[in-house]
Amino acid sequence: MVILGIDPGLSVTGYGVIEIVNQKVICRGFGGIYNKGRKKEIADKLQTIYDGVCQVIDEFHPQVCAIEEVFYHENVNTAIVMGHARGVAMVAARKSGLEVFEYAAREIKMSIVGFGAASKHQVQAMVQSLLQMSQPPRPQDAADALAVALCHYHRLKFHQLTRNMK
């Protein structure tokens, strides 16, 4: 199974792709979809995110997509803009035929680090360790996206274990 993880953002949308082979997790790719230039219209930025997610899907052929939920932010405008980026990424995934799963930031951190209030650095270090990477994944948004994908895999394993116990 190939899982696409997405950390939505208007400036940088992180993506991470993992593959499960014989219950071993392999990192297939990661990176960022960048919107450069503050003067760029929001519709153009959203189009860049949509196109970028579609390109990642075309390159890696994931079966599912996992994405971080919007979290409450002190700045309401930031939360709204994040929602736009998230929505566009979800539409790109659905239009490509992928089922989309959503995870709260606390759940992702708990799944990866074991602590729901873990720092970005802690998440990045654990992703590096779990995926046996020689260097931390960069940009940070890509590390977060890989964490989202890993969280989805952990959830699948948990459901499989609980099903087998019944």
HUTA-V293294 format. One record per helix or strand. SS is the DSSP state (A for helix, B for strand). FROM is the first residue (numbers start at 1). LEN is the number of residues. Records with the same first field share a line. If there is no record, write none. Layout:
SS: FROM-LEN  FROM-LEN
//
This chain:
B: 2-6  12-10  24-11  64-5  99-5
A: 42-19  76-20  105-8  120-11  140-26
//
